[in-house]
Amino acid sequence: MSPPPVLSTRLLLVCAAIGVATGIIGGVAGWLTVPVLAGPVFLYGLVLGSHVLPGIIAQEVLRRPLVALVTHVIAALVASAFNPAWSLRFIGTALLFGAIQEGVAALTRYRAWGAWRFFISAAVIGVVVAVVVFFAAHLGALPLWAQVLYLVISVLGPIVWTAAGLAIGAALRRAGVAQR
């Protein structure tokens, strides 16, 4: 008799449902990116931070290895339908954020599911986003107040979205989505 698969059909279906729902949010975030970058660029960390939702919700609901990464990829594919020109960005972000979330969970051997663990991954993602976008978008040309505000919002954005994702995930667990 073979061992059960790491990701059963049930787990994949839950990942797909979460991925579709959060992919729609990611698609809307993609639409908001250009106006935000053309205007109040310091808010971009809040927009980009929404992309933590697939992995946070999936890990909170399922508490299993690989669910964050799988759900992120599904969400990226759905978001790509909203803006195909950004497909590679959506997929790259999904792989990066999913890998960070899986990495933090792996460090605890997928046994620690307290909110603190989710917020650690959110803070790591926030710092990575803040630094990468700061240099990629040449935000050093902004006034000092806008640079500082951008950095603070970029780190706090994923943390705020993580809190929302934990609340959604906890509600889904209470509704019985995680029952075997």
C-alpha positions as CSV (number, residue, x, y, z in Angstrom):
1,M,0.0,0.0,0.0
2,S,1.4,3.4,-1.0
3,P,1.7,6.3,1.5
4,P,-0.9,9.0,1.2
5,P,0.0,11.9,-1.1
6,V,1.4,15.0,0.4
7,L,-1.4,17.0,-1.2
8,S,-4.6,15.0,-1.4
9,T,-7.4,15.9,-3.9
10,R,-9.3,17.5,-1.0
11,L,-6.3,19.7,-0.1
12,L,-5.8,20.7,-3.7
13,L,-9.4,21.6,-4.1
14,V,-9.3,23.8,-1.0
15,C,-6.1,25.4,-2.3
16,A,-7.8,26.0,-5.6
17,A,-10.8,27.7,-4.0
18,I,-8.6,29.9,-1.9
19,G,-6.4,30.6,-4.9
20,V,-9.3,31.7,-7.1
21,A,-10.8,34.0,-4.5
22,T,-7.4,35.6,-3.6
23,G,-6.4,35.7,-7.3
24,I,-9.4,38.0,-7.9
25,I,-8.0,40.3,-5.2
26,G,-4.6,40.0,-6.8
27,G,-6.0,41.0,-10.2
28,V,-7.6,44.1,-8.7
29,A,-4.3,44.9,-7.0
30,G,-2.7,44.6,-10.4
31,W,-5.2,47.1,-11.8
32,L,-4.4,49.5,-8.9
33,T,-0.6,49.3,-9.4
34,V,-0.3,51.7,-12.3
35,P,-2.5,54.5,-10.8
36,V,-0.7,54.1,-7.4
37,L,2.8,54.2,-9.0
38,A,1.7,57.2,-11.1
39,G,0.3,59.0,-8.0
40,P,0.7,58.2,-4.3
41,V,3.6,55.8,-4.9
42,F,4.3,55.5,-1.2
43,L,1.1,53.4,-1.0
44,Y,2.4,50.7,-3.3
45,G,3.5,48.5,-0.4
46,L,-0.1,48.3,0.8
47,V,-1.2,47.2,-2.7
48,L,1.6,44.7,-3.2
49,G,1.1,43.4,0.4
50,S,-2.3,42.0,-0.6
51,H,-0.4,39.2,-2.5
52,V,0.4,37.5,0.9
53,L,-3.3,36.4,1.3
54,P,-3.2,33.1,-0.7
55,G,-0.5,31.5,1.4
56,I,-1.7,32.9,4.7
57,I,-5.2,31.8,4.3
58,A,-4.2,28.3,3.0
59,Q,-1.7,27.7,5.8
60,E,-4.1,28.9,8.5
61,V,-6.9,26.7,7.1
62,L,-5.0,23.6,6.1
63,R,-1.7,23.7,8.2
64,R,0.1,21.4,5.8
65,P,3.4,21.6,3.8
66,L,3.3,23.2,0.3
67,V,-0.2,24.6,0.6
68,A,1.0,28.2,0.6
69,L,3.1,27.7,-2.6
70,V,0.4,25.8,-4.5
71,T,-2.3,28.4,-3.5
72,H,0.0,31.3,-4.5
73,V,0.6,29.8,-7.9
74,I,-3.1,29.3,-8.5
75,A,-3.9,32.8,-7.4
76,A,-1.2,34.2,-9.7
77,L,-2.8,32.3,-12.7
78,V,-6.2,33.8,-11.8
79,A,-4.7,37.3,-11.4
80,S,-3.0,36.9,-14.8
81,A,-6.4,36.6,-16.4
82,F,-7.2,40.1,-15.2
83,N,-3.9,41.5,-16.6
84,P,-2.0,39.1,-18.9
85,A,0.8,41.6,-19.4
86,W,1.7,41.2,-15.7
87,S,1.6,37.4,-15.7
88,L,5.3,37.0,-15.1
89,R,5.2,39.5,-12.2
90,F,2.2,37.7,-10.7
91,I,3.9,34.3,-10.9
92,G,7.3,35.7,-9.7
93,T,5.6,37.3,-6.7
94,A,3.7,34.1,-6.0
95,L,6.8,32.0,-6.0
96,L,8.7,34.5,-3.8
97,F,6.0,35.0,-1.3
98,G,5.0,31.4,-1.2
99,A,8.6,30.3,-0.8
100,I,9.1,32.7,2.1
101,Q,5.9,31.6,3.8
102,E,6.8,27.9,3.3
103,G,10.3,28.5,4.5
104,V,9.2,30.1,7.8
105,A,6.7,27.2,8.3
106,A,9.5,24.7,7.5
107,L,11.8,26.2,10.1
108,T,9.2,25.2,12.6
109,R,8.7,21.8,10.9
110,Y,5.1,22.7,10.1
111,R,4.2,22.4,13.8
112,A,3.9,26.0,15.0
113,W,0.8,27.7,13.8
114,G,0.6,30.6,16.1
115,A,0.0,34.1,14.7
116,W,3.5,35.1,15.5
117,R,4.8,32.7,12.8
118,F,2.6,34.3,10.1
119,F,3.7,37.7,11.1
120,I,7.4,36.8,10.9
121,S,6.8,35.7,7.3
122,A,4.9,38.9,6.7
123,A,7.7,41.1,8.1
124,V,10.3,39.3,5.9
125,I,8.1,39.8,2.8
126,G,7.6,43.5,3.8
127,V,11.3,44.1,4.1
128,V,12.0,42.3,0.8
129,V,9.3,44.3,-1.0
130,A,10.4,47.6,0.5
131,V,14.0,47.2,-0.5
132,V,13.4,45.7,-4.0
133,V,10.7,48.2,-5.1
134,F,12.6,51.1,-3.5
135,F,15.5,50.5,-5.9
136,A,13.6,49.2,-8.9
137,A,11.2,52.1,-9.0
138,H,13.9,54.7,-8.2
139,L,12.1,55.9,-5.1
140,G,15.2,57.6,-3.9
141,A,14.1,60.5,-6.1
142,L,11.1,61.2,-3.8
143,P,11.2,63.6,-1.0
144,L,12.6,62.2,2.2
145,W,9.1,62.1,3.9
146,A,7.7,60.0,1.0
147,Q,10.7,57.6,1.1
148,V,10.2,57.0,4.9
149,L,6.4,56.7,4.5
150,Y,6.9,54.2,1.6
151,L,9.3,52.1,3.6
152,V,7.0,52.0,6.7
153,I,3.9,51.2,4.6
154,S,5.8,48.6,2.6
155,V,6.7,46.7,5.7
156,L,3.3,47.2,7.4
157,G,1.3,46.4,4.3
158,P,1.9,42.6,4.3
159,I,1.5,42.6,8.1
160,V,-2.0,44.2,7.8
161,W,-3.0,41.8,5.0
162,T,-1.7,38.9,7.1
163,A,-4.0,39.9,9.9
164,A,-6.9,39.9,7.5
165,G,-5.8,36.6,6.1
166,L,-5.6,35.0,9.5
167,A,-9.1,36.2,10.3
168,I,-10.4,34.8,7.1
169,G,-8.6,31.5,7.6
170,A,-9.8,31.2,11.2
171,A,-13.4,31.8,10.0
172,L,-13.0,29.1,7.3
173,R,-11.6,26.6,9.9
174,R,-14.6,27.4,12.2
175,A,-16.9,26.8,9.2
176,G,-15.4,23.3,8.8
177,V,-13.3,23.7,5.7
178,A,-10.3,22.0,7.4
179,Q,-12.2,19.0,8.7
180,R,-11.1,15.7,7.4
